[in-house]
């Protein structure tokens, strides 16, 4: 009698029995598994919710801070543009030049003008303010100003302004792009391009 096949069969049976016994000892109660999964999910959810709440709070605070900074920049830029127009209509070349950063550039009527220093701008605007009334001009006003692009050091503003006679009638209305920069701690107009 050949004992080898019997020994192999017994070995296979023994190994199968041991594997089944090991599986039975690691078998999980389905109800307990559901409870454990729910607990883990709840803990993960609480942790995730706390993390998300914390992240949302930080994000909200950062968003509020950014909105406050943006509003402050927008306000500062509009003050410069108000001063620009007030000083222009008031024919005050010194106050007008104070709204610029130098060198300052203006493209209008196909001609690029530049002023290297405040003194250059003051001198040219003194002459301009003497000659403008002969054209019928009395004052200029803003019709529209829209900030299109903004950073903490540069802003683009699409504008529309109107030139008026003393009786309030319109000489013309013009679109312009103003570029303001923050330099040496203050906002000023660096360049502008007008359709005249």
C-alpha positions in Angstrom: 0.0 0.0 0.0 1.3 3.3 -1.0 1.1 5.7 2.0 2.2 8.8 0.2 -1.2 9.7 -1.4 -2.9 9.1 2.0 -0.4 11.4 3.8 -0.8 14.1 1.2 -4.6 13.9 1.5 -4.4 14.1 5.2 -2.1 17.1 5.0 -4.4 18.9 2.6 -7.3 18.2 4.9 -5.4 19.4 7.9 -4.3 22.6 6.2 -7.9 23.3 5.0 -9.2 22.8 8.5 -6.6 25.1 9.9 -7.4 27.8 7.3 -11.1 27.5 8.1 -10.4 27.8 11.8 -8.3 30.9 11.3 -11.0 32.5 9.1 -13.6 31.8 11.7 -11.6 33.5 14.4 -11.2 36.6 12.3 -14.7 36.6 11.0 -16.5 39.9 11.7 -20.1 40.2 13.0 -21.9 42.2 10.2 -23.9 44.3 12.7 -20.7 45.1 14.6 -19.0 46.0 11.3 -21.8 48.4 10.4 -21.6 50.0 13.9 -17.8 50.3 13.7 -18.0 51.8 10.2 -20.6 54.3 11.3 -18.5 55.3 14.3 -15.4 55.7 12.1 -17.4 57.7 9.6 -18.9 59.9 12.3 -15.5 60.5 13.8 -14.0 61.2 10.4 -17.0 63.4 9.6 -16.6 65.3 12.9 -12.9 65.7 12.2 -13.5 66.6 8.6 -16.3 69.0 9.6 -14.0 70.6 12.3 -11.2 70.9 9.7 -13.5 72.2 7.1 -15.1 74.7 9.5 -11.6 75.8 10.6 -10.5 76.0 6.9 -13.7 77.8 6.0 -13.2 80.2 8.9 -9.6 80.9 7.8 -10.7 81.2 4.2 -13.5 83.5 5.2 -11.2 85.7 7.3 -8.6 85.8 4.4 -11.5 86.6 2.0 -12.7 89.4 4.3 -9.2 90.7 4.7 -8.6 90.7 0.9 -12.0 92.4 0.3 -11.0 95.1 2.9 -7.6 95.6 1.2 -9.3 95.8 -2.2 -11.9 98.3 -1.0 -9.1 100.5 0.5 -7.2 100.4 -2.8 -10.3 101.3 -4.8 -11.1 104.2 -2.4 -7.5 105.6 -2.6 -7.6 105.4 -6.4 -10.9 107.2 -6.6 -9.6 109.9 -4.3 -6.7 110.5 -6.7 -9.0 110.6 -9.7 -11.3 113.1 -7.9 -8.3 115.3 -7.0 -7.1 115.0 -10.7 -10.5 116.3 -12.0 -11.0 118.9 -9.3 -7.6 120.4 -9.8 -7.9 120.3 -13.6 -11.3 122.1 -13.5 -10.0 124.4 -10.8 -7.0 125.3 -13.1 -4.5 124.5 -10.4 -1.4 123.1 -12.1 0.5 122.4 -8.8 -2.4 120.3 -7.3 -2.9 118.7 -10.7 0.7 117.6 -11.0 0.5 116.2 -7.4 -1.9 113.5 -8.7 0.8 112.2 -11.1 3.8 109.9 -10.7 6.8 110.8 -12.9 7.7 110.3 -15.5 4.1 110.6 -16.6 2.7 109.7 -20.0 -0.4 110.7 -21.9 -1.5 109.3 -25.3 -4.2 111.4 -26.9 -5.0 112.4 -30.5 -2.3 110.0 -31.7 0.4 111.9 -29.9 2.4 110.6 -26.9 3.3 113.3 -24.4 5.5 112.8 -21.4 6.5 114.9 -18.4 9.7 113.9 -16.6 9.2 116.0 -13.5 6.4 117.8 -11.6 8.0 121.1 -12.8 7.5 120.0 -16.4 3.9 119.2 -15.9 3.2 122.4 -13.9 4.8 124.5 -16.6 2.8 122.8 -19.4 -0.5 122.9 -17.5 -0.1 126.6 -16.7 -0.1 127.3 -20.4 -2.9 124.8 -21.0 -5.1 126.4 -18.4 -4.6 129.8 -19.9 -5.5 128.6 -23.4 -8.4 126.2 -22.7 -11.1 128.8 -22.0 -10.6 130.1 -25.6 -12.0 126.8 -26.8 -15.2 127.4 -24.8 -14.1 124.9 -22.1 -15.3 125.8 -18.5 -14.8 122.5 -16.6 -14.6 118.7 -17.0 -16.4 116.1 -15.0 -16.3 112.3 -14.6 -19.2 110.5 -16.2 -18.0 107.0 -15.4 -15.0 105.2 -13.7 -14.7 101.5 -13.7 -11.7 99.6 -12.2 -11.0 96.7 -14.5 -7.8 95.3 -13.1 -6.3 95.8 -9.6 -3.2 94.7 -7.6 -1.7 96.2 -4.5 0.6 98.3 -6.6 -1.2 99.0 -9.9 -4.8 99.7 -11.0 -6.4 100.1 -14.5 -9.4 102.3 -14.6 -11.7 102.7 -17.7 -13.1 106.2 -17.5 -15.5 108.5 -19.4 -15.3 112.2 -18.9 -17.1 115.2 -20.2 -15.9 118.7 -21.1 -18.5 121.4 -20.5 -19.0 125.1 -21.4 -19.9 127.7 -18.7 -23.7 127.3 -19.6 -23.4 123.5 -18.9 -23.7 122.4 -22.5 -21.4 119.6 -23.6 -18.3 120.2 -25.7 -17.6 116.5 -25.8 -17.4 113.2 -23.9 -14.4 111.0 -24.1 -13.2 107.5 -23.1 -9.9 107.0 -21.4 -7.8 104.4 -19.7 -5.9 105.5 -16.6 -3.1 103.5 -15.0 -2.4 104.3 -11.4 0.5 102.9 -9.4 1.5 103.0 -5.8 5.0 104.3 -5.5 6.8 105.8 -2.5 3.8 105.0 -0.4 1.2 106.9 -2.4 -1.2 106.3 -5.4 -0.7 108.4 -8.4 -1.5 108.4 -12.2 1.4 107.0 -14.1 -0.1 107.0 -17.6 -3.4 107.6 -19.5 -4.7 107.0 -23.0 -7.7 109.1 -24.2 -9.8 108.9 -27.3 -10.1 112.6 -28.2 
